């Protein structure tokens, strides 16, 4: 089965509102010819509405980088799924390794967030991935398996069409070290098998599994050409319209 490629840009904690406006505008202008590749940009919370105004009549989708699972209440500093939805966002990154590493997120909190996102009509991009030590200990598949089972606990089969998984080896994030296409493909194929075991082959075959970790125009083609790599979650290279749109154009060529 041919899955169409999905490219998402994770802006992380970058861009003031005026900078965000400028970047979103540039990305929009450079991607007007894109027809088959799904494009998602994930600015910080503060810029969501500003960016939405720029992209709402384009093919670019809006995503957030995190959310809290409660609907509303006394949770100072937190943002709910409903609030994100009201900005125009369709997607939300959940369980990014930086959230797990610096903000104490666990497989349980990831699962709660995934459920709350789905209930509010947001599509989660669930991040999984191993540390360098775990890779060297040869426990990558166990680590990723635990994250996948944790994230998908009690998720209904019909919700799976609204979920994206991003495999992001932590040692490759922001380091300039990319997993080789073969290293990434091996884990992607395993993730698909895990999902087939948890649900069934049809669900597994249609699941979009993105790769993330130092994706740039120079390595996008070899990564995206792999059988089980259906897209990229891009950090550093998405902060410049030129490099982000180059990656999108590489994906578009492969989508043909
Ligand atoms: P990077 O980040 O492309 O800068 O490595 C990817 C990510 O963290 O999603």
Boltz pocket constraint, residues with backbone or C-beta under 6 A from the ligand:
constraints:
  - pocket:
      binder: B
      contacts: [[A, 10], [A, 168], [A, 172], [A, 173], [A, 174], [A, 175], [A, 176], [A, 212], [A, 213], [A, 214], [A, 215], [A, 233], [A, 234], [A, 235], [A, 236], [A, 237]]
      max_distance: 6.0
